Amino acid sequence: MTAKVICAVNQKGGVGKSTLTMQLAGTLARTHSVLVVDGDPQGTVTKWAAAAKKTPFPAAIAGLANAGEMLHREVEKHLEGHEIILIDCPPAIDSVIPQSALLISDLALVPIVPSPPDLWAGVAVKHLIELSQKQNPDLIARLVINMLLPRTRLSQSVLEIVPTYGIEVLETKLQLLTAYRESSAYGGTVHEMGRRGAAAVAEMQALADEVTELLGL
């Protein structure tokens, strides 16, 4: 079976690309064979997995940031060995890595924080995705609302604007929960946190269900 490829992309740092990648990978790895490609020279997902002490991270990790504009060619080598491949891209829209990752991706996930500056910064990502779809017409793109504070007036106002962004929004929204940060500290996911991670587990499972449905898995 040829792997389905998902990339997390946004030009802005601090929107949770790596957290989204690793938490989604850990959730999907419970039922699928998953590879995480670290395409960010900062090596966040590689360091995350390396922090695991007792239990190894549930998905395989491959550091391929050095591949640069040939990242998609390196990912191609792994397509037959896994069911799902997730690529964590660097927060730089002019980097050749997101451009390369989008060429081989089936699904681009764009995490955004519900604030006006984050929406403004995301315009360049939309343009990059549209350019990539000319070369990769099967590429699907979806926004993922991240770090949501659901009861604030600002969040509600921004959520009303998001549908005009031009990229469809996934129904699942990820709240600003401490479990996401805590689990990264020991190289794991929210699934290992018991009751403290229950709310985050429910969110990630809902997100995984949406993603697998989109990809026909």
TADA-V356289 format. One record per residue. N is the residue number from 0. D_LAST is the distance of its C-alpha to the last C-alpha in Angstrom with 1 decimal. Layout:
BEGIN
((N & D_LAST) (N & D_LAST))
END
This chain:
BEGIN
((0 & 10.9) (1 & 11.4) (2 & 10.1) (3 & 8.7) (4 & 11.8) (5 & 12.7) (6 & 16.5) (7 & 18.6) (8 & 21.7) (9 & 24.9) (10 & 28.5) (11 & 29.8) (12 & 30.0) (13 & 29.8) (14 & 26.9) (15 & 24.6) (16 & 22.4) (17 & 22.7) (18 & 22.4) (19 & 19.2) (20 & 17.8) (21 & 19.0) (22 & 18.3) (23 & 14.7) (24 & 14.5) (25 & 16.3) (26 & 14.2) (27 & 10.8) (28 & 13.0) (29 & 13.8) (30 & 10.7) (31 & 9.5) (32 & 12.0) (33 & 12.8) (34 & 15.6) (35 & 17.5) (36 & 19.8) (37 & 23.0) (38 & 24.1) (39 & 26.8) (40 & 30.3) (41 & 31.0) (42 & 28.6) (43 & 27.5) (44 & 24.3) (45 & 26.2) (46 & 29.0) (47 & 26.7) (48 & 25.3) (49 & 28.8) (50 & 30.1) (51 & 28.4) (52 & 31.3) (53 & 30.6) (54 & 26.8) (55 & 25.0) (56 & 22.2) (57 & 19.0) (58 & 17.4) (59 & 19.3) (60 & 21.3) (61 & 22.6) (62 & 25.4) (63 & 25.4) (64 & 27.4) (65 & 30.2) (66 & 28.3) (67 & 29.1) (68 & 28.5) (69 & 27.0) (70 & 24.1) (71 & 21.6) (72 & 23.4) (73 & 23.2) (74 & 19.4) (75 & 19.1) (76 & 20.7) (77 & 17.9) (78 & 14.9) (79 & 15.2) (80 & 15.8) (81 & 12.7) (82 & 9.0) (83 & 9.4) (84 & 12.8) (85 & 14.5) (86 & 17.9) (87 & 20.7) (88 & 23.2) (89 & 26.9) (90 & 28.4) (91 & 30.3) (92 & 29.4) (93 & 32.0) (94 & 30.4) (95 & 29.1) (96 & 26.1) (97 & 24.1) (98 & 25.0) (99 & 23.8) (100 & 20.5) (101 & 19.7) (102 & 20.4) (103 & 17.5) (104 & 15.0) (105 & 12.1) (106 & 12.6) (107 & 16.0) (108 & 16.7) (109 & 20.4) (110 & 21.8) (111 & 25.0) (112 & 27.7) (113 & 29.3) (114 & 32.6) (115 & 34.3) (116 & 34.7) (117 & 31.0) (118 & 30.3) (119 & 33.1) (120 & 31.9) (121 & 28.4) (122 & 29.9) (123 & 29.9) (124 & 26.2) (125 & 25.6) (126 & 27.9) (127 & 26.3) (128 & 22.8) (129 & 24.5) (130 & 26.3) (131 & 23.2) (132 & 21.5) (133 & 24.5) (134 & 23.6) (135 & 19.8) (136 & 19.4) (137 & 15.6) (138 & 15.7) (139 & 14.6) (140 & 16.8) (141 & 16.9) (142 & 19.7) (143 & 19.4) (144 & 22.6) (145 & 23.8) (146 & 26.9) (147 & 27.6) (148 & 30.9) (149 & 30.3) (150 & 33.9) (151 & 35.5) (152 & 36.9) (153 & 35.8) (154 & 32.1) (155 & 32.4) (156 & 34.2) (157 & 31.7) (158 & 28.8) (159 & 30.7) (160 & 31.0) (161 & 27.4) (162 & 26.2) (163 & 28.9) (164 & 27.4) (165 & 25.6) (166 & 22.0) (167 & 19.8) (168 & 19.6) (169 & 16.8) (170 & 18.1) (171 & 17.9) (172 & 21.0) (173 & 22.0) (174 & 25.6) (175 & 28.2) (176 & 28.1) (177 & 30.0) (178 & 27.5) (179 & 25.4) (180 & 28.5) (181 & 29.8) (182 & 26.8) (183 & 26.9) (184 & 30.5) (185 & 29.8) (186 & 26.7) (187 & 24.2) (188 & 22.0) (189 & 22.7) (190 & 21.3) (191 & 24.5) (192 & 26.8) (193 & 27.2) (194 & 28.7) (195 & 29.4) (196 & 25.8) (197 & 24.7) (198 & 24.4) (199 & 22.5) (200 & 20.0) (201 & 19.5) (202 & 18.9) (203 & 16.5) (204 & 14.4) (205 & 14.4) (206 & 13.5) (207 & 10.5) (208 & 9.4) (209 & 10.2) (210 & 8.6) (211 & 5.0) (212 & 6.1) (213 & 7.8) (214 & 5.5) (215 & 3.8) (216 & 0.0))
END
